[in-house]
């Protein structure tokens, strides 16, 4: 069985170099940045090294597993994932990749490493969103390097829960970003700033909102998490600023 560990790299430069050194000493192989292939017999020691870095333990399996929701326990099993890791050319701005990922219902495991549902079409029957294949194609289109690992699942219940926490955290973060943009735009509108750039910003926020709405719907189907409160906050913020900007 092939095992992988993803973790959040420490912010301190000393710790940032110390963790990879310890993992190499344990015979682990760096696949991409903070994503490592580890030996099964060294799992406990690896997790000890990574205990302060929110590790996610994954394993490669032969069969394709569907997501599963255990209603009595309120637990979701994410099913099979596709891991996509990439290296983009230096001249390509991160913002371009970030904008493409707005329509991607994926989980950021660490820098430049994302997990997508391998059962994507179960929750996106019209194929409106970005899946692992579309993202990989996009990266290759900007002359980047891509590595894909299919049929990966959470190796432990704790890792599965951490993946779900990441979905919640990352989705809430995207909601908050749009709300903050709406608040800033509202302040500019109240202060009487030029209407043309505000309408352009409002249009961009609307596109982000509509894309995020579809991603949120995907996540609600996939992991049975209710984002209705966050969605309501988002719609209220957008409605408030649009009513002011559109009067100008």
C-alpha positions in Angstrom: 0.0 0.0 0.0 1.3 3.4 -1.0 0.9 6.1 1.6 1.2 9.9 1.3 1.3 12.7 3.9 0.5 16.3 3.2 1.1 19.0 5.8 1.2 22.8 6.2 4.8 24.0 6.0 6.0 25.9 9.1 6.3 29.7 8.7 9.6 29.9 10.5 12.5 29.3 8.1 14.4 27.1 10.6 11.4 24.7 11.0 10.6 24.8 7.3 13.9 23.1 6.6 13.9 20.9 9.7 10.7 19.0 8.8 11.9 17.9 5.3 15.2 16.8 6.8 13.5 14.6 9.4 11.2 13.1 6.9 14.2 12.2 4.6 15.9 10.6 7.6 12.8 8.4 8.0 13.1 7.3 4.4 10.3 9.4 3.0 10.3 10.7 -0.6 9.3 14.2 -1.4 6.8 14.2 -4.2 6.0 17.9 -4.4 6.7 20.6 -1.8 4.9 19.5 1.4 3.5 16.3 -0.1 5.5 13.2 0.7 5.4 9.5 0.0 6.0 7.6 3.2 6.7 4.0 4.2 3.8 2.2 5.9 6.0 1.0 8.8 7.1 4.6 9.5 3.6 6.1 9.7 3.6 6.7 13.5 7.1 8.3 13.4 6.1 10.5 10.5 2.9 11.7 12.2 5.0 12.5 15.3 7.3 14.7 13.2 4.2 16.4 11.6 2.0 16.7 14.7 2.2 20.5 14.8 1.7 20.9 11.0 -1.9 19.5 10.6 -0.9 16.4 8.6 -3.4 14.7 6.3 -2.6 11.0 5.7 -3.7 9.5 2.4 -3.4 6.1 0.8 -3.6 4.8 -2.8 -6.2 2.1 -3.4 -7.0 0.0 -6.5 -10.8 0.3 -6.5 -12.8 3.5 -7.1 -14.7 4.4 -3.9 -17.9 6.4 -3.9 -18.5 9.0 -1.2 -20.5 7.8 1.8 -22.5 9.6 4.4 -23.2 8.0 7.7 -26.4 9.8 8.8 -26.4 8.4 12.4 -23.0 9.8 13.1 -23.1 12.8 10.8 -19.9 11.7 9.1 -19.0 11.9 5.4 -16.4 9.7 3.7 -15.1 11.6 0.7 -14.5 8.6 -1.5 -11.8 8.5 -4.1 -9.8 11.6 -4.7 -7.5 12.7 -7.6 -4.4 14.6 -6.4 -3.1 17.2 -8.8 0.2 18.9 -8.1 1.8 21.5 -10.4 4.7 23.8 -11.0 3.8 26.9 -13.1 6.3 29.0 -15.1 7.6 32.0 -13.2 6.2 34.4 -15.7 2.6 33.2 -15.0 1.0 35.2 -12.3 -0.6 33.3 -9.4 -3.7 35.4 -9.8 -4.4 33.7 -13.1 -4.4 30.2 -11.5 -6.3 31.5 -8.5 -9.0 32.8 -10.8 -9.3 29.5 -12.7 -9.7 27.7 -9.4 -12.7 29.8 -8.4 -14.8 27.3 -10.3 -13.1 24.3 -8.8 -14.6 22.3 -5.9 -11.3 21.1 -4.7 -9.3 20.9 -1.4 -5.9 22.7 -1.1 -3.7 20.2 0.7 -0.6 22.4 0.6 1.0 24.8 -1.8 0.4 23.8 -5.4 -1.2 20.5 -4.4 -5.0 20.0 -4.7 -7.4 17.1 -4.1 -10.4 16.7 -6.4 -13.3 14.3 -6.1 -12.8 11.4 -8.6 -16.6 11.1 -8.6 -17.0 14.7 -9.9 -19.8 14.0 -12.3 -22.0 12.6 -9.5 -22.3 16.2 -8.2 -21.8 18.2 -11.4 -23.8 16.4 -14.1 -23.6 19.3 -16.5 -19.8 19.5 -16.1 -20.0 23.2 -15.4 -17.2 23.3 -12.9 -13.5 22.6 -13.0 -12.5 19.0 -12.2 -9.0 17.4 -12.0 -8.8 16.9 -15.8 -9.8 20.5 -16.6 -7.3 21.9 -14.1 -4.5 19.7 -15.4 -5.3 20.7 -18.9 -5.2 24.4 -17.9 -1.8 24.1 -16.2 -0.3 22.3 -19.3 -1.8 25.1 -21.4 0.2 27.7 -19.6 3.3 25.5 -20.1 3.4 24.2 -16.5 4.3 20.8 -15.2 1.6 18.5 -13.7 1.6 15.3 -11.8 -1.6 13.4 -11.2 -2.3 10.7 -8.6 -5.7 9.0 -8.9 -7.6 6.6 -6.6 -6.4 8.2 -3.3 -8.5 8.1 -0.1 -8.1 9.3 3.4 -6.1 6.8 5.3 -7.6 7.5 8.8 -10.9 8.9 10.2 -8.9 11.9 11.5 -7.5 12.7 8.0 -11.0 12.4 6.6 -12.3 14.9 9.1 -9.4 17.2 8.4 -10.2 17.1 4.7 -13.8 18.1 5.6 -12.5 20.9 7.8 -10.4 22.2 5.0 -13.5 22.2 2.7 -15.4 24.3 5.3 -12.4 26.6 6.0 -11.6 27.2 2.4 -15.2 27.8 1.4 -15.8 30.2 4.2 -12.6 32.0 3.3 -13.8 32.5 -0.3 -17.2 33.8 1.0 -15.4 36.2 3.3 -13.2 37.5 0.5 -16.1 38.4 -1.6 -18.0 40.0 1.3 -14.9 42.1 2.1 -14.7 43.2 -1.5 -18.4 44.1 -1.4 -17.9 46.2 1.8 -14.9 48.0 0.3 -16.9 48.7 -2.9 -19.8 50.0 -0.8 -17.5 52.4 1.0 -16.3 53.7 -2.3 -19.8 54.1 -3.6 -20.9 56.0 -0.5 -17.8 58.3 -0.8 -18.8 59.2 -4.3 -15.9 57.5 -6.2 -16.0 57.1 -10.0 -18.9 54.9 -11.1 -17.3 53.1 -14.0 -14.6 51.2 -12.1 -17.1 50.4 -9.4 -19.5 48.8 -11.9 -16.5 46.8 -13.3 -15.6 45.6 -9.8 -19.3 44.7 -9.1 -19.4 42.7 -12.3 -16.3 40.7 -11.3 -17.8 40.1 -7.8 -21.0 38.8 -9.4 -19.1 36.4 -11.5 -17.2 35.1 -8.5 -20.4 34.9 -6.5 -22.2 32.8 -9.2 -19.2 30.5 -9.5 -18.9 30.1 -5.8 -22.6 29.3 -5.6 -22.1 26.3 -7.8 -19.0 25.2 -5.9 -20.9 25.5 -2.6 -23.8 23.4 -4.1 -21.2 20.8 -5.1 -19.8 20.6 -1.6 -23.2 20.4 0.0 -24.0 17.3 -2.2 -20.5 15.8 -1.7 -19.9 16.1 2.0 -23.5 17.1 3.3 -22.3 20.3 4.8 -24.8 23.2 5.1 -23.4 26.5 3.9 -26.8 28.3 3.8 -25.8 30.9 6.5 -22.7 31.8 4.7 -24.5 32.0 1.4 -27.1 34.3 3.0 -24.4 36.6 4.3 -22.8 36.7 0.8 -26.1 37.5 -1.0 -27.0 40.3 1.5 -23.6 41.9 1.1 -23.8 41.8 -2.7 -27.4 43.0 -2.8 -26.5 46.0 -0.5 -23.6 47.2 -2.6 -25.3 46.5 -6.0 -28.3 48.6 -5.0 -25.9 51.6 -4.4 -23.6 51.2 -7.3 -26.4 50.7 -9.8 -28.0 54.0 -8.8 -25.0 55.9 -10.0 
